[in-house]
Amino acid sequence: MNTQDFVRPWDAFQAANRFRRTIRKFNSVPIPEDEVHALLAEAAFAPSSGDMQPYELHWIRAPALKASIATACNGQKAAASAADFIVVVANPALGLRTARAQLAHVESSLTLEQDSKAYYRKQVGMFQKILGVGSSALWSPLVLLAALIRPTLSLIPIGHIGGRQWAARNAIFAAQTLMLAAAAKGIDSCPMEGFSASQVARLLRLPRGSVIPLVIALGYRADDARIEERWRYPVMDMVISH
């Protein structure tokens, strides 16, 4: 597609972005399954480092499990009234899984040119090293020391902590995409950080090394949901032009 022919749907995006609010009280109307499927499909298009997608999106549907997740969210109103939950789970090991699948796709592709295949082989190989040998806890003291000397190195995906932070950052891209997609469909959301990660991990039987950046509550806003005028820090005070 010629980018000059692409219609930039600014008005639609702005409408969805402004509609999106952190809703803490939902009504009892269920969300159609195909609508949630559509949101999850769009979340998969979120950017990630090297397209490694080091995350899973756990769609909580079973009533008993939903009740347990709500309890693990410390009794928040949004959790108690949510129609569905999406638990965002990040793990460097999931990036390795994606790397293997991506490499298999590249090798079997009949449309990619050899130059493109060479590029992806090199990129995937780099991430396999970083997420494999580079994720060892043995690297963590060196990363900590380097970060003390040069703080900009504190977020490199090396060591067991750095790898998990990297995975969590990439997972947040998918979470934001999902919430904006929900807003475009008139579905409300509430990103929750106040929950017992250990309880949620135990309920979902997550493997060691997993982190949970967010639990997203989905639903339709109740008639008496609190929706006030939003205040934001002035953009001109936040944007630094160079």
Secondary structure, DSSP 8 states (H G I E B T S, - for coil): --GGG----HHHHHHHHHH--B---B-S----HHHHHHHHHHHTTS--GGG---EEEEEE-SHHHHHHHHHHTTT-HHHHH-SEEEEEEE-HHHHHHHHHHHHHHHHH-SSS-HHHHHHHHHHHHHHHHHHTGGG-GGGHHHHHHHHHH-GGGGG-S-HHHHHHHHHHHHHHHHHHHHHHHHHHTT-EEEEE--S-HHHHHHHHT--TT-EEEEEEEEE-B-TT----------HHHH----
